Every structure is written in structure tokens, then in C-alpha cells.
Amino acid sequence: MGDELREFAELPSGGDNSYPGFVTLSDKRALVSYYSSHEKDAAGKTITAIYLAELTLK
């Protein structure tokens, strides 16, 4: 696999989403930040929020 790009995770997203950030923590761990509008509040109104995911290769 070496330097080949491959998908290994799917993050929740919907509506308006963009502006990802990526920080490498080690060869097997990274942080990804992004904003998305995939959640709704109690009244059913769309919530746009910033999310942070820690990714780990196994």
C-alpha cells in the first residue's frame, strides 16, 4: 500500500459541509476537523457545527 491513497473512514456529513483540517499525530493517528449540517435540533431546525474526529489506522 505504501504511498497509495485509500479510504478507511466515513465521517457523518450532510447539507453544507466543507473546510476540512488535518493534523498528523503519528504514522497511524490523525485529527480531522470539518463543519457540517447533518444534525437537527429538537424543533427539527438544521444545526451547523464544527466536528473533530480522531482517526486511527489499525
mmCIF file of the N, C-alpha and C atoms, coordinates in Angstrom:
data_MODEL
# 
_entry.id   MODEL 
# 
loop_
_atom_site.group_PDB 
_atom_site.id 
_atom_site.type_symbol 
_atom_site.label_atom_id 
_atom_site.label_alt_id 
_atom_site.label_comp_id 
_atom_site.label_asym_id 
_atom_site.label_entity_id 
_atom_site.label_seq_id 
_atom_site.pdbx_PDB_ins_code 
_atom_site.Cartn_x 
_atom_site.Cartn_y 
_atom_site.Cartn_z 
_atom_site.occupancy 
_atom_site.B_iso_or_equiv 
_atom_site.pdbx_formal_charge 
_atom_site.auth_seq_id 
_atom_site.auth_comp_id 
_atom_site.auth_asym_id 
_atom_site.auth_atom_id 
_atom_site.pdbx_PDB_model_num 
ATOM 1   N N  . MET A 1 1  ? 0.819   -1.181 0.000  1.00 0.00 ? 1  MET A N  1 
ATOM 2   C CA . MET A 1 1  ? 0.000   0.000  0.000  1.00 0.00 ? 1  MET A CA 1 
ATOM 3   C C  . MET A 1 1  ? 0.866   1.248  0.000  1.00 0.00 ? 1  MET A C  1 
ATOM 4   N N  . GLY A 1 2  ? 1.936   1.296  0.762  1.00 0.00 ? 2  GLY A N  1 
ATOM 5   C CA . GLY A 1 2  ? 2.907   2.380  0.717  1.00 0.00 ? 2  GLY A CA 1 
ATOM 6   C C  . GLY A 1 2  ? 2.319   3.770  0.664  1.00 0.00 ? 2  GLY A C  1 
ATOM 7   N N  . ASP A 1 3  ? 2.555   4.464  -0.450 1.00 0.00 ? 3  ASP A N  1 
ATOM 8   C CA . ASP A 1 3  ? 2.087   5.840  -0.587 1.00 0.00 ? 3  ASP A CA 1 
ATOM 9   C C  . ASP A 1 3  ? 0.811   5.919  -1.430 1.00 0.00 ? 3  ASP A C  1 
ATOM 10  N N  . GLU A 1 4  ? 0.036   4.857  -1.415 1.00 0.00 ? 4  GLU A N  1 
ATOM 11  C CA . GLU A 1 4  ? -1.230  4.804  -2.138 1.00 0.00 ? 4  GLU A CA 1 
ATOM 12  C C  . GLU A 1 4  ? -2.353  5.368  -1.264 1.00 0.00 ? 4  GLU A C  1 
ATOM 13  N N  . LEU A 1 5  ? -3.179  6.237  -1.819 1.00 0.00 ? 5  LEU A N  1 
ATOM 14  C CA . LEU A 1 5  ? -4.295  6.817  -1.094 1.00 0.00 ? 5  LEU A CA 1 
ATOM 15  C C  . LEU A 1 5  ? -5.451  5.828  -1.065 1.00 0.00 ? 5  LEU A C  1 
ATOM 16  N N  . ARG A 1 6  ? -6.047  5.619  0.133  1.00 0.00 ? 6  ARG A N  1 
ATOM 17  C CA . ARG A 1 6  ? -7.184  4.712  0.237  1.00 0.00 ? 6  ARG A CA 1 
ATOM 18  C C  . ARG A 1 6  ? -8.145  5.195  1.307  1.00 0.00 ? 6  ARG A C  1 
ATOM 19  N N  . GLU A 1 7  ? -9.411  4.952  1.100  1.00 0.00 ? 7  GLU A N  1 
ATOM 20  C CA . GLU A 1 7  ? -10.439 5.349  2.062  1.00 0.00 ? 7  GLU A CA 1 
ATOM 21  C C  . GLU A 1 7  ? -10.468 4.339  3.201  1.00 0.00 ? 7  GLU A C  1 
ATOM 22  N N  . PHE A 1 8  ? -10.524 4.836  4.449  1.00 0.00 ? 8  PHE A N  1 
ATOM 23  C CA . PHE A 1 8  ? -10.613 3.917  5.583  1.00 0.00 ? 8  PHE A CA 1 
ATOM 24  C C  . PHE A 1 8  ? -11.622 4.374  6.627  1.00 0.00 ? 8  PHE A C  1 
ATOM 25  N N  . ALA A 1 9  ? -12.251 5.532  6.427  1.00 0.00 ? 9  ALA A N  1 
ATOM 26  C CA . ALA A 1 9  ? -13.255 6.016  7.373  1.00 0.00 ? 9  ALA A CA 1 
ATOM 27  C C  . ALA A 1 9  ? -14.262 6.879  6.628  1.00 0.00 ? 9  ALA A C  1 
ATOM 28  N N  . GLU A 1 10 ? -15.482 6.879  7.153  1.00 0.00 ? 10 GLU A N  1 
ATOM 29  C CA . GLU A 1 10 ? -16.520 7.743  6.611  1.00 0.00 ? 10 GLU A CA 1 
ATOM 30  C C  . GLU A 1 10 ? -17.074 8.580  7.758  1.00 0.00 ? 10 GLU A C  1 
ATOM 31  N N  . LEU A 1 11 ? -17.002 9.898  7.608  1.00 0.00 ? 11 LEU A N  1 
ATOM 32  C CA . LEU A 1 11 ? -17.464 10.806 8.647  1.00 0.00 ? 11 LEU A CA 1 
ATOM 33  C C  . LEU A 1 11 ? -18.875 11.280 8.316  1.00 0.00 ? 11 LEU A C  1 
ATOM 34  N N  . PRO A 1 12 ? -19.719 11.491 9.336  1.00 0.00 ? 12 PRO A N  1 
ATOM 35  C CA . PRO A 1 12 ? -21.066 11.978 9.060  1.00 0.00 ? 12 PRO A CA 1 
ATOM 36  C C  . PRO A 1 12 ? -21.019 13.373 8.440  1.00 0.00 ? 12 PRO A C  1 
ATOM 37  N N  . SER A 1 13 ? -21.803 13.559 7.409  1.00 0.00 ? 13 SER A N  1 
ATOM 38  C CA . SER A 1 13 ? -21.858 14.874 6.781  1.00 0.00 ? 13 SER A CA 1 
ATOM 39  C C  . SER A 1 13 ? -23.205 15.025 6.094  1.00 0.00 ? 13 SER A C  1 
ATOM 40  N N  . GLY A 1 14 ? -23.573 16.244 5.829  1.00 0.00 ? 14 GLY A N  1 
ATOM 41  C CA . GLY A 1 14 ? -24.821 16.497 5.134  1.00 0.00 ? 14 GLY A CA 1 
ATOM 42  C C  . GLY A 1 14 ? -25.041 17.980 4.978  1.00 0.00 ? 14 GLY A C  1 
ATOM 43  N N  . GLY A 1 15 ? -25.862 18.325 3.992  1.00 0.00 ? 15 GLY A N  1 
ATOM 44  C CA . GLY A 1 15 ? -26.139 19.733 3.764  1.00 0.00 ? 15 GLY A CA 1 
ATOM 45  C C  . GLY A 1 15 ? -24.861 20.471 3.414  1.00 0.00 ? 15 GLY A C  1 
ATOM 46  N N  . ASP A 1 16 ? -24.639 21.540 4.117  1.00 0.00 ? 16 ASP A N  1 
ATOM 47  C CA . ASP A 1 16 ? -23.450 22.365 3.902  1.00 0.00 ? 16 ASP A CA 1 
ATOM 48  C C  . ASP A 1 16 ? -22.300 21.763 4.694  1.00 0.00 ? 16 ASP A C  1 
ATOM 49  N N  . ASN A 1 17 ? -21.249 21.335 4.027  1.00 0.00 ? 17 ASN A N  1 
ATOM 50  C CA . ASN A 1 17 ? -20.056 20.851 4.736  1.00 0.00 ? 17 ASN A CA 1 
ATOM 51  C C  . ASN A 1 17 ? -18.815 21.175 3.927  1.00 0.00 ? 17 ASN A C  1 
ATOM 52  N N  . SER A 1 18 ? -17.736 21.468 4.644  1.00 0.00 ? 18 SER A N  1 
ATOM 53  C CA . SER A 1 18 ? -16.532 21.890 3.946  1.00 0.00 ? 18 SER A CA 1 
ATOM 54  C C  . SER A 1 18 ? -15.405 22.177 4.920  1.00 0.00 ? 18 SER A C  1 
ATOM 55  N N  . TYR A 1 19 ? -14.408 22.862 4.426  1.00 0.00 ? 19 TYR A N  1 
ATOM 56  C CA . TYR A 1 19 ? -13.269 23.379 5.168  1.00 0.00 ? 19 TYR A CA 1 
ATOM 57  C C  . TYR A 1 19 ? -12.631 22.354 6.110  1.00 0.00 ? 19 TYR A C  1 
ATOM 58  N N  . PRO A 1 20 ? -12.176 21.233 5.582  1.00 0.00 ? 20 PRO A N  1 
ATOM 59  C CA . PRO A 1 20 ? -11.535 20.254 6.450  1.00 0.00 ? 20 PRO A CA 1 
ATOM 60  C C  . PRO A 1 20 ? -10.153 20.723 6.897  1.00 0.00 ? 20 PRO A C  1 
ATOM 61  N N  . GLY A 1 21 ? -9.762  20.266 8.061  1.00 0.00 ? 21 GLY A N  1 
ATOM 62  C CA . GLY A 1 21 ? -8.410  20.466 8.559  1.00 0.00 ? 21 GLY A CA 1 
ATOM 63  C C  . GLY A 1 21 ? -7.848  19.103 8.909  1.00 0.00 ? 21 GLY A C  1 
ATOM 64  N N  . PHE A 1 22 ? -6.552  18.913 8.782  1.00 0.00 ? 22 PHE A N  1 
ATOM 65  C CA . PHE A 1 22 ? -5.940  17.610 9.031  1.00 0.00 ? 22 PHE A CA 1 
ATOM 66  C C  . PHE A 1 22 ? -4.630  17.808 9.776  1.00 0.00 ? 22 PHE A C  1 
ATOM 67  N N  . VAL A 1 23 ? -4.461  17.095 10.885 1.00 0.00 ? 23 VAL A N  1 
ATOM 68  C CA . VAL A 1 23 ? -3.219  17.151 11.661 1.00 0.00 ? 23 VAL A CA 1 
ATOM 69  C C  . VAL A 1 23 ? -2.736  15.728 11.877 1.00 0.00 ? 23 VAL A C  1 
ATOM 70  N N  . THR A 1 24 ? -1.538  15.423 11.433 1.00 0.00 ? 24 THR A N  1 
ATOM 71  C CA . THR A 1 24 ? -0.946  14.114 11.652 1.00 0.00 ? 24 THR A CA 1 
ATOM 72  C C  . THR A 1 24 ? -0.391  14.048 13.067 1.00 0.00 ? 24 THR A C  1 
ATOM 73  N N  . LEU A 1 25 ? -0.808  13.033 13.831 1.00 0.00 ? 25 LEU A N  1 
ATOM 74  C CA . LEU A 1 25 ? -0.303  12.841 15.188 1.00 0.00 ? 25 LEU A CA 1 
ATOM 75  C C  . LEU A 1 25 ? 0.823   11.806 15.218 1.00 0.00 ? 25 LEU A C  1 
ATOM 76  N N  . SER A 1 26 ? 0.730   10.807 14.344 1.00 0.00 ? 26 SER A N  1 
ATOM 77  C CA . SER A 1 26 ? 1.756   9.772  14.225 1.00 0.00 ? 26 SER A CA 1 
ATOM 78  C C  . SER A 1 26 ? 1.532   9.070  12.885 1.00 0.00 ? 26 SER A C  1 
ATOM 79  N N  . ASP A 1 27 ? 2.261   7.989  12.631 1.00 0.00 ? 27 ASP A N  1 
ATOM 80  C CA . ASP A 1 27 ? 2.073   7.239  11.389 1.00 0.00 ? 27 ASP A CA 1 
ATOM 81  C C  . ASP A 1 27 ? 0.691   6.597  11.304 1.00 0.00 ? 27 ASP A C  1 
ATOM 82  N N  . LYS A 1 28 ? 0.036   6.404  12.441 1.00 0.00 ? 28 LYS A N  1 
ATOM 83  C CA . LYS A 1 28 ? -1.247  5.705  12.461 1.00 0.00 ? 28 LYS A CA 1 
ATOM 84  C C  . LYS A 1 28 ? -2.397  6.526  13.049 1.00 0.00 ? 28 LYS A C  1 
ATOM 85  N N  . ARG A 1 29 ? -2.147  7.763  13.459 1.00 0.00 ? 29 ARG A N  1 
ATOM 86  C CA . ARG A 1 29 ? -3.201  8.583  14.077 1.00 0.00 ? 29 ARG A CA 1 
ATOM 87  C C  . ARG A 1 29 ? -3.212  9.988  13.486 1.00 0.00 ? 29 ARG A C  1 
ATOM 88  N N  . ALA A 1 30 ? -4.429  10.529 13.371 1.00 0.00 ? 30 ALA A N  1 
ATOM 89  C CA . ALA A 1 30 ? -4.571  11.892 12.851 1.00 0.00 ? 30 ALA A CA 1 
ATOM 90  C C  . ALA A 1 30 ? -5.871  12.496 13.387 1.00 0.00 ? 30 ALA A C  1 
ATOM 91  N N  . LEU A 1 31 ? -5.951  13.815 13.339 1.00 0.00 ? 31 LEU A N  1 
ATOM 92  C CA . LEU A 1 31 ? -7.170  14.541 13.677 1.00 0.00 ? 31 LEU A CA 1 
ATOM 93  C C  . LEU A 1 31 ? -7.708  15.191 12.408 1.00 0.00 ? 31 LEU A C  1 
ATOM 94  N N  . VAL A 1 32 ? -9.028  15.147 12.235 1.00 0.00 ? 32 VAL A N  1 
ATOM 95  C CA . VAL A 1 32 ? -9.684  15.807 11.114 1.00 0.00 ? 32 VAL A CA 1 
ATOM 96  C C  . VAL A 1 32 ? -10.771 16.705 11.685 1.00 0.00 ? 32 VAL A C  1 
ATOM 97  N N  . SER A 1 33 ? -10.779 17.962 11.295 1.00 0.00 ? 33 SER A N  1 
ATOM 98  C CA . SER A 1 33 ? -11.862 18.868 11.688 1.00 0.00 ? 33 SER A CA 1 
ATOM 99  C C  . SER A 1 33 ? -12.608 19.279 10.420 1.00 0.00 ? 33 SER A C  1 
ATOM 100 N N  . TYR A 1 34 ? -13.909 19.519 10.580 1.00 0.00 ? 34 TYR A N  1 
ATOM 101 C CA . TYR A 1 34 ? -14.728 19.955 9.449  1.00 0.00 ? 34 TYR A CA 1 
ATOM 102 C C  . TYR A 1 34 ? -16.040 20.505 9.987  1.00 0.00 ? 34 TYR A C  1 
ATOM 103 N N  . TYR A 1 35 ? -16.771 21.215 9.157  1.00 0.00 ? 35 TYR A N  1 
ATOM 104 C CA . TYR A 1 35 ? -18.101 21.627 9.607  1.00 0.00 ? 35 TYR A CA 1 
ATOM 105 C C  . TYR A 1 35 ? -19.134 20.957 8.720  1.00 0.00 ? 35 TYR A C  1 
ATOM 106 N N  . SER A 1 36 ? -20.301 20.731 9.295  1.00 0.00 ? 36 SER A N  1 
ATOM 107 C CA . SER A 1 36 ? -21.355 20.013 8.596  1.00 0.00 ? 36 SER A CA 1 
ATOM 108 C C  . SER A 1 36 ? -22.715 20.424 9.141  1.00 0.00 ? 36 SER A C  1 
ATOM 109 N N  . SER A 1 37 ? -23.735 20.164 8.351  1.00 0.00 ? 37 SER A N  1 
ATOM 110 C CA . SER A 1 37 ? -25.123 20.468 8.746  1.00 0.00 ? 37 SER A CA 1 
ATOM 111 C C  . SER A 1 37 ? -25.963 19.192 8.766  1.00 0.00 ? 37 SER A C  1 
ATOM 112 N N  . HIS A 1 38 ? -25.421 18.114 9.306  1.00 0.00 ? 38 HIS A N  1 
ATOM 113 C CA . HIS A 1 38 ? -26.142 16.839 9.263  1.00 0.00 ? 38 HIS A CA 1 
ATOM 114 C C  . HIS A 1 38 ? -27.020 16.581 10.491 1.00 0.00 ? 38 HIS A C  1 
ATOM 115 N N  . GLU A 1 39 ? -26.980 17.452 11.491 1.00 0.00 ? 39 GLU A N  1 
ATOM 116 C CA . GLU A 1 39 ? -27.802 17.259 12.684 1.00 0.00 ? 39 GLU A CA 1 
ATOM 117 C C  . GLU A 1 39 ? -28.940 18.283 12.722 1.00 0.00 ? 39 GLU A C  1 
ATOM 118 N N  . LYS A 1 40 ? -29.975 17.946 13.479 1.00 0.00 ? 40 LYS A N  1 
ATOM 119 C CA . LYS A 1 40 ? -31.110 18.859 13.669 1.00 0.00 ? 40 LYS A CA 1 
ATOM 120 C C  . LYS A 1 40 ? -31.367 19.020 15.167 1.00 0.00 ? 40 LYS A C  1 
ATOM 121 N N  . ASP A 1 41 ? -31.901 20.185 15.556 1.00 0.00 ? 41 ASP A N  1 
ATOM 122 C CA . ASP A 1 41 ? -32.246 20.403 16.962 1.00 0.00 ? 41 ASP A CA 1 
ATOM 123 C C  . ASP A 1 41 ? -33.615 19.785 17.264 1.00 0.00 ? 41 ASP A C  1 
ATOM 124 N N  . ALA A 1 42 ? -34.097 19.952 18.481 1.00 0.00 ? 42 ALA A N  1 
ATOM 125 C CA . ALA A 1 42 ? -35.368 19.350 18.916 1.00 0.00 ? 42 ALA A CA 1 
ATOM 126 C C  . ALA A 1 42 ? -36.559 19.825 18.080 1.00 0.00 ? 42 ALA A C  1 
ATOM 127 N N  . ALA A 1 43 ? -36.452 21.026 17.519 1.00 0.00 ? 43 ALA A N  1 
ATOM 128 C CA . ALA A 1 43 ? -37.535 21.574 16.700 1.00 0.00 ? 43 ALA A CA 1 
ATOM 129 C C  . ALA A 1 43 ? -37.405 21.177 15.228 1.00 0.00 ? 43 ALA A C  1 
ATOM 130 N N  . GLY A 1 44 ? -36.369 20.424 14.892 1.00 0.00 ? 44 GLY A N  1 
ATOM 131 C CA . GLY A 1 44 ? -36.164 19.998 13.511 1.00 0.00 ? 44 GLY A CA 1 
ATOM 132 C C  . GLY A 1 44 ? -35.366 20.965 12.665 1.00 0.00 ? 44 GLY A C  1 
ATOM 133 N N  . LYS A 1 45 ? -34.844 22.031 13.290 1.00 0.00 ? 45 LYS A N  1 
ATOM 134 C CA . LYS A 1 45 ? -34.048 23.021 12.573 1.00 0.00 ? 45 LYS A CA 1 
ATOM 135 C C  . LYS A 1 45 ? -32.616 22.500 12.394 1.00 0.00 ? 45 LYS A C  1 
ATOM 136 N N  . THR A 1 46 ? -32.071 22.708 11.205 1.00 0.00 ? 46 THR A N  1 
ATOM 137 C CA . THR A 1 46 ? -30.711 22.254 10.911 1.00 0.00 ? 46 THR A CA 1 
ATOM 138 C C  . THR A 1 46 ? -29.691 22.968 11.788 1.00 0.00 ? 46 THR A C  1 
ATOM 139 N N  . ILE A 1 47 ? -28.759 22.186 12.311 1.00 0.00 ? 47 ILE A N  1 
ATOM 140 C CA . ILE A 1 47 ? -27.660 22.720 13.123 1.00 0.00 ? 47 ILE A CA 1 
ATOM 141 C C  . ILE A 1 47 ? -26.379 22.609 12.296 1.00 0.00 ? 47 ILE A C  1 
ATOM 142 N N  . THR A 1 48 ? -25.674 23.689 12.138 1.00 0.00 ? 48 THR A N  1 
ATOM 143 C CA . THR A 1 48 ? -24.357 23.643 11.520 1.00 0.00 ? 48 THR A CA 1 
ATOM 144 C C  . THR A 1 48 ? -23.340 23.745 12.640 1.00 0.00 ? 48 THR A C  1 
ATOM 145 N N  . ALA A 1 49 ? -22.432 22.784 12.712 1.00 0.00 ? 49 ALA A N  1 
ATOM 146 C CA . ALA A 1 49 ? -21.463 22.739 13.804 1.00 0.00 ? 49 ALA A CA 1 
ATOM 147 C C  . ALA A 1 49 ? -20.097 22.298 13.282 1.00 0.00 ? 49 ALA A C  1 
ATOM 148 N N  . ILE A 1 50 ? -19.098 22.525 14.090 1.00 0.00 ? 50 ILE A N  1 
ATOM 149 C CA . ILE A 1 50 ? -17.736 22.083 13.782 1.00 0.00 ? 50 ILE A CA 1 
ATOM 150 C C  . ILE A 1 50 ? -17.491 20.786 14.532 1.00 0.00 ? 50 ILE A C  1 
ATOM 151 N N  . TYR A 1 51 ? -16.905 19.815 13.826 1.00 0.00 ? 51 TYR A N  1 
ATOM 152 C CA . TYR A 1 51 ? -16.659 18.489 14.388 1.00 0.00 ? 51 TYR A CA 1 
ATOM 153 C C  . TYR A 1 51 ? -15.167 18.183 14.353 1.00 0.00 ? 51 TYR A C  1 
ATOM 154 N N  . LEU A 1 52 ? -14.737 17.350 15.289 1.00 0.00 ? 52 LEU A N  1 
ATOM 155 C CA . LEU A 1 52 ? -13.352 16.896 15.346 1.00 0.00 ? 52 LEU A CA 1 
ATOM 156 C C  . LEU A 1 52 ? -13.372 15.386 15.484 1.00 0.00 ? 52 LEU A C  1 
ATOM 157 N N  . ALA A 1 53 ? -12.699 14.716 14.589 1.00 0.00 ? 53 ALA A N  1 
ATOM 158 C CA . ALA A 1 53 ? -12.627 13.257 14.608 1.00 0.00 ? 53 ALA A CA 1 
ATOM 159 C C  . ALA A 1 53 ? -11.180 12.822 14.763 1.00 0.00 ? 53 ALA A C  1 
ATOM 160 N N  . GLU A 1 54 ? -10.952 11.866 15.651 1.00 0.00 ? 54 GLU A N  1 
ATOM 161 C CA . GLU A 1 54 ? -9.628  11.251 15.777 1.00 0.00 ? 54 GLU A CA 1 
ATOM 162 C C  . GLU A 1 54 ? -9.657  9.951  14.981 1.00 0.00 ? 54 GLU A C  1 
ATOM 163 N N  . LEU A 1 55 ? -8.760  9.826  14.024 1.00 0.00 ? 55 LEU A N  1 
ATOM 164 C CA . LEU A 1 55 ? -8.699  8.657  13.152 1.00 0.00 ? 55 LEU A CA 1 
ATOM 165 C C  . LEU A 1 55 ? -7.489  7.813  13.511 1.00 0.00 ? 55 LEU A C  1 
ATOM 166 N N  . THR A 1 56 ? -7.686  6.501  13.533 1.00 0.00 ? 56 THR A N  1 
ATOM 167 C CA . THR A 1 56 ? -6.599  5.578  13.846 1.00 0.00 ? 56 THR A CA 1 
ATOM 168 C C  . THR A 1 56 ? -6.580  4.460  12.829 1.00 0.00 ? 56 THR A C  1 
ATOM 169 N N  . LEU A 1 57 ? -5.445  4.235  12.198 1.00 0.00 ? 57 LEU A N  1 
ATOM 170 C CA . LEU A 1 57 ? -5.256  3.084  11.300 1.00 0.00 ? 57 LEU A CA 1 
ATOM 171 C C  . LEU A 1 57 ? -4.914  1.876  12.146 1.00 0.00 ? 57 LEU A C  1 
ATOM 172 N N  . LYS A 1 58 ? -5.482  0.740  11.811 1.00 0.00 ? 58 LYS A N  1 
ATOM 173 C CA . LYS A 1 58 ? -5.181  -0.495 12.554 1.00 0.00 ? 58 LYS A CA 1 
ATOM 174 C C  . LYS A 1 58 ? -4.442  -1.462 11.679 1.00 0.00 ? 58 LYS A C  1 
# 
